[in-house]
Amino acid sequence: MLFRSTGLGKAELIAEITSIKRQGDYLIMEMETSEPVQWKIRGGINHQDLRKLLAISLKMAVLPFFLDPRRWFRKAQHPGEF
């Protein structure tokens, strides 16, 4: 997973999801960055967030990304500037 932040300039964070757990009305997703710094990042997702994510994911521009099983097993190519 790649992250960029306007607060970090052009720095790109490389991270992996380490766990997801339920805490009250939220799912807490924990990630650990490996480059350029080692941070632990947590984000809380509620039902409204999941509903919005699902609605956005079902758009025709995004749907083929999920439906191509060849991409599930190969290494992802860097997206370039994002």
PLY file of the C-alpha trace (Angstrom):
ply
format ascii 1.0
element vertex 82
property float x
property float y
property float z
element edge 81
property int vertex1
property int vertex2
end_header
0.00 0.00 0.00
1.30 3.45 -0.88
0.53 6.73 0.86
1.23 10.36 0.04
0.48 13.36 2.21
0.56 17.04 1.41
2.25 17.52 4.80
5.18 15.31 3.73
5.84 17.00 0.39
6.68 14.46 -2.31
7.55 11.75 0.22
5.87 8.40 -0.37
5.16 6.00 2.48
5.19 2.26 1.88
2.97 0.35 4.31
1.24 -2.94 4.88
-1.98 -3.70 6.73
-1.16 -5.62 9.91
-4.61 -6.06 11.45
-8.25 -5.05 11.46
-10.27 -5.27 14.65
-13.68 -4.12 15.81
-13.88 -1.43 18.47
-17.41 -0.27 19.20
-18.99 1.08 16.02
-15.67 1.19 14.16
-13.29 -1.16 12.44
-9.76 -0.16 13.39
-7.27 -0.85 10.59
-3.65 -0.92 11.69
-0.80 -0.42 9.24
2.97 -0.30 9.58
5.08 1.81 7.28
8.51 0.55 6.29
9.91 3.34 4.15
11.11 6.07 4.55
10.19 5.87 8.26
8.80 3.16 10.50
5.44 4.30 11.83
2.33 2.57 13.08
-0.80 4.12 11.59
-4.35 3.42 12.71
-7.56 4.43 10.99
-11.15 4.04 12.13
-13.82 3.07 9.59
-17.54 3.25 10.41
-20.60 2.00 8.52
-21.03 5.27 6.61
-17.39 5.07 5.45
-17.88 1.47 4.28
-21.08 2.38 2.44
-19.29 5.21 0.63
-16.29 2.98 -0.18
-18.58 0.31 -1.63
-20.50 2.84 -3.72
-17.29 4.33 -5.11
-15.86 0.86 -5.81
-18.86 -0.10 -7.95
-18.25 2.68 -10.50
-17.47 1.44 -13.99
-14.02 3.04 -13.94
-13.04 1.04 -10.81
-14.96 -2.25 -11.18
-12.59 -3.85 -13.76
-9.74 -3.44 -11.25
-11.48 -5.95 -8.94
-12.67 -8.30 -11.68
-9.29 -9.09 -13.28
-7.99 -12.16 -11.38
-4.61 -12.04 -13.18
-3.75 -8.93 -11.16
-4.41 -10.70 -7.86
-1.27 -12.84 -8.16
1.32 -10.54 -9.67
3.43 -7.80 -8.19
1.82 -4.38 -8.60
3.51 -1.82 -10.80
4.09 1.59 -9.26
1.30 4.01 -10.27
3.68 6.90 -10.93
2.79 10.34 -9.62
-0.45 10.25 -7.65
0 1
1 2
2 3
3 4
4 5
5 6
6 7
7 8
8 9
9 10
10 11
11 12
12 13
13 14
14 15
15 16
16 17
17 18
18 19
19 20
20 21
21 22
22 23
23 24
24 25
25 26
26 27
27 28
28 29
29 30
30 31
31 32
32 33
33 34
34 35
35 36
36 37
37 38
38 39
39 40
40 41
41 42
42 43
43 44
44 45
45 46
46 47
47 48
48 49
49 50
50 51
51 52
52 53
53 54
54 55
55 56
56 57
57 58
58 59
59 60
60 61
61 62
62 63
63 64
64 65
65 66
66 67
67 68
68 69
69 70
70 71
71 72
72 73
73 74
74 75
75 76
76 77
77 78
78 79
79 80
80 81
